[in-house]
């Protein structure tokens, strides 16, 4: 794993990082690169199966698919999987599903606060 500086470079090698072209401070295009990496393709295929999973990573996949659409909803979780795999191999640790579960709970709490704030604004406006 010393070939890559970090998990971001590993994900870019797997073709799971966005290819954002910016000029003048504006995003011109953001597409997946056309190179083929079989390991990256395997991760993207595994994300398609994870969308039916009850595990916390399955919740993340469904959330990203609803937010980003079909393509982005596959690439973003595959990128997260690549980072998890990189960390597991580099630090020689087993997968800990509770980290993602805690992250999901924090997201739920933030979402609840935002919805309560919107409700208060609507009550004040009416």
N, C-alpha and C positions, 0 to 999 in steps of 0.2 A: 504493500500500500504506500510505500515511500515514493512511488512514481508520481503521485498527485500531492499538491500542497495541502489540500483540504477536501471536504466533502463537496464544495461547489465545483471544483475542478473535476472531481470524479463524476458528478452529475452531468457536467458539460461534455465529458468524454463519452458518456452513455447517450448523448443527444437528448437530454431531458431538461436542458436549460433553455430559456427563451432566447431567440435571436432578434433582439430589439435593435432596430436601426433608428438612431436619434440624430437629427440635424436641426440646428437652430433652436434647441430646447424642446422640439416637438417630436413625438414618436411618428415616424413615417410608416414603418411596418413592424410587425412582430409575428414571425412565423417560425415553425420548426425547421431546422436545417434539413437538407435533403440527404445527408449522409446516413448510412445504415450501420447500426451497431446491434448485433444480435442480442447482447445482454440487455440493452435498452428496450428492444422489442419485447423481450420476455417480461420485463418489469411492467411494460404497458399492458400486455396481455393478462398479467396477474392482477392488475388493478381492475380490469373488467370483471374478473371473478370476485374480487373483494367487494364490489358494489352490492353484492347480495349477502355479504357477511353481516353478522350481528355484532362483531367485534368493534371496538372504538375506531380502528382504522377504516372500517366499513362506513361508519358515520361520517368520517372525514371525506371519504370518496363521494358519498351522496351529496354532502354539502358543497363540495367543489364542483360537482357536475351540475347542480342546480344554479350555482353562481356563474360559472364560466362557460357552460355549454358542454357539448360532447367532447370536442378535442381537448380543450383546456382542462376539462374535468377528468381526463385520463392522464395528461402530462403532469399536472401539479401533484397528484398523489404518487405518481411514479417517481417524481423528483424527491418527494418525502421518503419513499421507500429506499431510494438510492442513498440518501443521507443516513438513514437508519442502518442500512447494511454496511456502509463505510465505517460508521462508528462501532458497530458490533465487531467487525473484523479487526479494525485498528486497535481497539481497546480490549479485545478478547473477552467480551461480556455477552451474556445471554440477552435475548429480547425481553424488554420489560413493558408489558402492555399498559401498566398503570400510568406511565408518563403521558401517553396519548389520551388516556381516560381523564387525567387531571386537566390536561389542556382543553379537552372538550367541555368539562365542567366549568372552567373559567370562561369559555366562550358563551356557554348558556347563561351564566350570571351577568355577563356584559350585555347580552342580548335582552335579558329581562329588564335590566336598568334602562336601556335605551327605549324599550317599549313603554315602560312606566313614564319616562320623561316625555315621550310623544303623547301619551294619554293625558298627562297634566297640561300640555300645551293645548290639546284639543278642548279640554274642559275649560281652560281660561279663555279660549277664543269664543266659546259658545255662550 
